[in-house]
């Protein structure tokens, strides 16, 4: 792949990402919750003690909230300002992936690793559905590259900056930011018999540096929880916030101390990679198995090629898969390593194209079948769930995708180059439709952002609204720029209040306030739990729940 083609494809992919960053409302629960916490942090001017809708918060470390609050202080309160710091860290993840691959392989592998990472479906998702994993990917990729650079240069600034990246990752999602680099490099050093790397004195300075950088977060936890033991989080009394962050939140998933218990079977993360690492998942599996076979062929202690990406992914996966609480995005932290592993395999296939022609031809044919499925999905998205995509845009994108898939992979190119280029163009076309059309229309059914938008257009004083028997929406608190009270007892409702309620409890309220004015009626749906019934306009009414905003009058 030449430099010009790389920059052209990268620019197109980043353009699609930016459409998502600027065009899609925040999704409940996680992204909208973290945005709401960041806004509340800015409003309270409380950066060490963290609150969620006025209550003590103890779940994720504060780095995401700190940087998002700072961004909103500079640019104003908006979803794109909340996303901006995390998007910058995604760019850092791409840069670090490039530099690591460039250090260990040829330039072509570095270009390809970046394109694989930026075009996988998970990257498109976490660029707009911002969670702590988005920022964590950047910190961890940065630390792995800097440690590899330090190993090569033996320059202490490289090591120091790697420790800064690890500390930043720990303040983003806890000890996993330290665990991943250790799992990536320890096996490489062990099999290379670099015993000195396990006992270097500079590690003591690294621990001190990390400890110093963690002091603000640790002091805030100590003040908020350790000095006031017994506060209830998820109905569990917390005796120490420090213990929670440094032990329970991460290692408690293995000891059973953690509150969350979900999706705890070993293949859960791999099953979700079937969509999250599209369109590269099957070539990645081939790359992973080929790497494993080569390691045993050359001998465990006869290290001839880079193994950091292999062991970093494998051991992290094994650790995460043993957790009693798993979610699909947990594995995203090592997708930069998966991208390097996949890119290196593509490069090896190019060098062995004649010998592996039958395998390459089979895999290419299999991916043509996958491409066909994704093209059919594009047509369905354009035409069915929310009506035909505005004007001719949908058809232009669809046929443009097919045209460029054909043109960017001309016959004179070898099969692998065509395969890579067609995959990239397809992901650009698919996510252009998702980010510009599907997600914005889908989030019209998320009541929080929809109602806040309606209130802004009609210039309502929405801050006098209260929530009564309707599921909480962090998007409403964020876009409404207010912490809205929740009332559970109908006896607390008063004349003159604006009340948000699902239609059934609203009818009961109207019995006590018969002259109430209905200000707005809408339909809501939990957009992260998509069903075929909802996506079909003919059956959607079976899935949505009506809700109302009304002003109470006797």
Secondary structure, 3 states (H helix, E strand, C coil): CCHHHHHHHHHHHHHHHHHHHHHCCCCCCHHHHHHHHHHHHHHHCCCCCCEECCEECCCCCCHHHHHHHHHHHHHCCCHHHHHHHHHHHHHHHHHHHHHHHHHHCCHHHHHHHHHHHHHCHHHHHHHHCCCHHHHHHHHHHHHHHHHHHHHHHCCHHHHHHHHHHHHHHHHHHCCHHHHHHHHHHHHHHHHCCCHHHHCCCHHHHHHHHHHHHHHHHHHHHHHHCHHHCCEEECCEEECCHHHHHHHHCCCHHHHCCCCCCECCCCCHHHHHHHHHCCCCHHHHHHHHHHHHHHHHHHCCCCCCCCCHHHHHHHHHHHHHHCCCECCHHHHHHHHHHHHHHHHHHHHHHHHCCCCCHHHHHHHHHHHHHHHHHHHHHHHHHHHCCCCCCCCCHHHHHHHHHHHHHHHCCCCCCCHHHHHHHHHHHHHHHHHHHHHHHHHHHHHHHCHHHHHHHHHHHHCCCHHHEEEECCCCCHHHHHHCCCCCCEECCHHHCCCCCEEEEEHHHHHHHHHHCCCCEEEEEEEECCCCCCCHHHHCCCCHHHCCEEEEEEECCC
